[in-house]
């Protein structure tokens, strides 16, 4: 998400960005880019005490940026090795305790750590339990233990505990934007950049969108083994068009109008394809068929249909839709694709991997999904995809 620079640019696609050049300012300097010298002397709105004395930059009337550092206890953090279960960092308490017992049985000093929801979130209690081994001053030592665990048959990763987000640990450079919707005359928008596929830096996306400031606001696929690099791993819809299906029930930011008063809702998606009287579930949008990053999908995914952060679930029987905003060829592989024109008529049925026609879309199928497309998406026939975004109460 990002703030558009001026009202005339509000309709343009702006981005998920960091503010450029802010780090060049001396502490305490207030910059007024728009000649509003009176307003530059005072903050846009009430400033929380912890950041009141941070470096302050006036970006525009009604938009202020504060920068500072938050430090924990010296020496509180260290390297550790996290042992994962089915690719997940967190498990239910019973499962985590059983895993820790297996790790200890293999000769490693494992411990189970409860991870709680942070203060201020919309939930309380334990998120899940992780299993960790060791405390190391150097990453090389943690990596050596990780390799020993891998040799013993365990899936493990080396992690710095300063990234856990636990109060009192870590050192973080923080930027806080305060926007007053009554004074700021621009807009807040979202964008996928040049295309849904492909990774871009936040600063490049900001520059191309003429954004004033912004934030990397969503999860996305990093590596090809998990899907389409750069594509969202969770719900993404721009100008009313779905570009990625929901990670069922995960929180999403909803921007309407100028976007300066976003809502945060738990959303799900329902997608079906119909051809005559026949219909089938569409499992996802703009992702590799069979790979569900962060899980939370539909249709019998393995090992779960529940959301699992940084875990890639699988499903051998899927239909996935690709939009012409993909910005790349569809992923090649087993199965078939039905290429649809703007009116929803099948132009051709082909092997997987090819261009998405401008204004049209592609349906890719594997397993039983491929069988359905071969049977019902005949060349020249009409195929319609229905999409719904639902809130917690099932309202579209």
Beta strands, then each sheet from edge to edge (+ up, - down):
strand 1: 2-4
strand 2: 55-60
strand 3: 63-71
strand 4: 79-84
strand 5: 110-116
strand 6: 126-136
strand 7: 155-160
strand 8: 171-179
strand 9: 188-189
strand 10: 211-214
strand 11: 236-238
strand 12: 241-244
strand 13: 251-254
strand 14: 263-266
strand 15: 268-275
strand 16: 278-281
strand 17: 284-285
strand 18: 291-295
strand 19: 307-314
strand 20: 318-323
strand 21: 333-340
strand 22: 346-352
strand 23: 361-366
strand 24: 384-390
sheet 1: 9+ 1- 10+
sheet 2: 2+ 3- 8+
sheet 3: 5+ 6- 4+ 7-
sheet 4: 11+ 12-
sheet 5: 13+ 14-
sheet 6: 16+ 15- 24+
sheet 7: 17+ 20+ 23- 21+ 22-
sheet 8: 18+ 19-
end
